[in-house]
């Protein structure tokens, strides 16, 4: 990114802006095209307006080595945060957050609006998950949402987190509205750096569609998710998607297809060592066998589900899953 135009193009895509959107009220779209391609140098007034719209200091465009180091740091920080969030490792996430805050305080050029919003989003996640303070997290997340507009990647992350928080409070209508808005923003965004963002938002929306018996919309998103995960060589939420497709087909009484998806979910969750999900999938698989009149395989799978439930560290979750499994055993034993 040695050229001014390349830097402008980089930050435009990073913000999820089209060339037309960035050029609006600043210059002709054709002018911006020539600037990005290095065919024309921007006037200083145009450059200032572009930087204001991109929410970055003009120094990011005009500097060289320092700016490149800052970009490298920001990318590393975001990658580490994503890994911690995926692993639900909030202790490590706290460490990365504190390190980034200190680095930001010592590097004034890093204090651009989008990076500070990213830091605030991580802070809200920590309030919610580490401190178990959803009220404080909700206040911060609502503050970060700007006039209800969802334009770029950080907007989508913030809205998705708020939607999850509202789900826990059983505020389903507002959560659904936020997930739909985030999903539409993803579809309209020309550039998303975090490849796990689409599956996270899409899966949350699909789950709400399932709860609201909007099965056709749920199927559509799940199949899109399957294609997206395969085409981007991602494993993120692959087991969850297959489990959701399994319960969808079970609801339609497509038991053979449901069994196939539950089998796949069990294999994925076993590989990922997600024991709670694995036990639930085995439980669902047992129900399929019982419904098909195969009591031997039904009993085999409930015993496996109970065994794996015993290995779950969270005793409350373990007991809840085991109670559901025992209820299923009694339910189908009475039919035999």
PyMOL commands that set and color helices and strands:
alter all, ss='L'
color gray80, all
select helices_A, chain A and resi 4-14+19-23+29-36+44-54+59-62+65-86+90-106+108-110+113-129+134-144+153-168+172-188+196-211+215-231+238-251+255-272+275-291+295-309+315-333
alter helices_A, ss='H'
color red, helices_A
deselect
rebuild
show_as cartoon
